[in-house]
């Protein structure tokens, strides 16, 4: 909670809390226990004297709450993290489709109807979203991270792209003005930045309550499924 309070405004936390109250009981309880580090992961079960070891059966590392929701290195877990990320990215992209300015083109690292591939702009790098309007390109990089990693995740993405993104543009876009933004959404649905504000130069609206609710619900539901399958090697 200290990390959340340091990274997110009191108003945003309040909105998150309102959405949490609307969730089905099973998701509400999961989220509260995850926030309090009280999920019955192997680490907690071992600490409570109900298991002989604290290890994750998928990667043999200590299975804490953070490990399950964000840090497991197994192929199965990484696939689930990617699916969670792409579900949230799809919500963002579909919202942008409805709210970008006229004569604007959206590119994304997704396969969606009406959305061009990000590979048409960049040689090898793949930011999640790029929006071309006039002679400018605005990129948005989404990170779904643990609540304690908001700042670290943002700085990592900025460092990754700040000097490389411009030189990675394909020839026809070399003279475009390039702007980069990031958005961090936590495993439990806290939103560190509002892309409705971040991309204000290319959109006609800010996020409404329905959109924010979709982001929160998608993150929590996906994380719940990740937790339920924490010991499962099947994709």
N, C-alpha and C positions, 0 to 999 in steps of 0.2 A: 504493500500500500504506500510505503514511503516513496518508492520509485514512481508509482502512478501519480501521486500528489505533486512530485517534483516536475513531472513531464506534461501533465494535463490540467487544464483549468478546472476550478471548482464547478463551473457551470456544465462543462462537458461530463464530469463525473456524475453530476446530478441527473443528466439526461440518460447516461448509461444505467444508472440505478433504476430509473423509471422503466426502461426497457426490460431490465432484469426481472422486475416484478411481473411482467406480462408473460414470461416464459412458462412452459409446462413445469410442473414440480420437479421432475427428474433433472431438467437442465438448470433450473434455479439452484437446486442442492449441489449439483456438480460444480457450478461456477463459484458458489460461496466456499465450498470445501477446497477447490483449487486455489482460490485467492488466499485462503488461510493455510495453505500447504498441508491440508488434512486428508487428501485423497488416499485410499488404501493402496498406495504403490508398494513395491517390494521393500523399498527403503523404510517406509513407515511401518509396514507389517513386521519387519525385522526389529525395528525399534520398539514396537509394541509387544514383542515376544511371540508373534504368531507365524514367524517364518525363520528358517535356518540361515538364510543369507539375504542380502539386499540387492542382488544383481539382476540386471535386465537379461532375460533369456534370449533376446535378439542380438545384443552386442556385448554382453558380459561386463557392462559398466554399471555403476550404482544407479538404481532406478528411482530417482527422485521425481517430484512433480514436474520440475523444469526439464528433466531428462525426457520424460514421456512426451510432453507437449511441444518440445522445441529442439532437443539436443541428441536424440538417439541417432546413431550413424548407420543403422541397419538399412538395407535396401528397401524393405517394406515400410519402415517409418519415413524414410526420405520421400518415398512415393506418396504417402499420405500427406506429408507437409506440402508437397507440390500441388496436390489436388486442392487442399485448403486455400493455398495462395491463389490458384487459378480461379476458384469459385468467387473469391472476393474481387479479383481482377476483372472477371466477367461483369460483376455488378457495377464496378466503376466505369468500364468501357461502355456498357449499355446505357448508363446514365449520360455519359458524354455524347453518345449518339443523338440523344434527344435535346441536348442543351448547348451544343457548340454553336458558334457564330456562323452565319452564312459564308459560303466559299471557304470552308474549313475541311481539311481531310484528316481522318483519324487512322493511325497505324498502331497495331498492338502485337504483342508476342503471344497471340491467341489465334485460334481458327474460328472466327465468328462471321456470320453473314454481314456483308457491307463494310467489313473492316479489313484494311490492307495489312499485309505483313510488315513488321518492323524491319525485316531484312531488306526491304526495298530502299531504306534510308541509310542503314549502317552496314559496313563491310562485315564485321564479325561480332561487335558488341550488341547486346539485346536489352536495352531498357524496356520496361514493361509497356509503356504507352508513349507515343509521339504524336503531336498535333501540329499540323502545318497550316498557318494562316498568313497570307501575304508572303513576306520574305523571312518569316521567323518559324523556328521549330521549338516547341515547348515539350519537354519530356517529363514523364512522371514515373518514378521508380517506387514500386510498392514492396514493403517488407512486412511480413507477418512474424512478429517476434514475441519473446517472453516479456512480461511486464517489467522486468528488471533491465531490459536491454534497449529501451527506447532510444536513448542518446547514443549508445554504442552503435546501434544498427544504422542510425542516420549518418553518423560520421563515417562509418565503413563505406556506405554507398556513395557518399560525397567524394571520399578519397579515391574510390574505385573509378569513378567516372570523370572527375573534374578536369583532368588533363588529357584523358584518352578519348572522350566522346567526340570532341570537335574534330580531331584528326582522323577519326574512324568514319566520318561521313562519306558517303559515296560522292563521286565527282560532281554530279549535277546539283548537289546540295552544299558544296563547299563554301559558297558565299552567303549562305543563310545565317541569320542571327540565331544562335543556339542558347536556350535557357533550360536549366535542369532543376527539377523539384523532386522532393521525396515525400512519401507518406508512410507512416508506421501505424499499423493496427496490431494490437496485441492478441495473443491466443484467446483471451477472454473478451475481446470486443472493444477495448478502449482504443479510441482514435487520437493519435498524437497531433496530427495535422488534418485540416479539413480541405480536401482537394477542390471543393466548391469555391474556396477562397484562393488556394494555391494557383489554380488555373483561371483566375478571374479575367485575364486578358483575352481568353478564347472561349469563354462560356457566357451564357445569358442569365444563368440563375445560380444561386447557392444551393447547397443540399437542403432538402426539406426533411421533415420528421420521418416520412416514409423511407427515404433513402438511407438515412442514418440508422433506422431500425433494421433495414436489410443488411447493412454492414455488420452490425452488432450480432444479429441472429446468425448470420452465415459463419462468423468466426467462432461463436460458441458451439453451434451445432457440429461444425467440422472438428473442433477440438474435443468435443465429447466422443465422437466416433473414433478419433485417434486414441483417446484414453481407453475406450472399450476394447480396442484391438491391440493394446500395448504389448501383449504377450503372443500375438498372432503373427506368424510369418507370411501368411497369405495376403496378397494385395487386395 
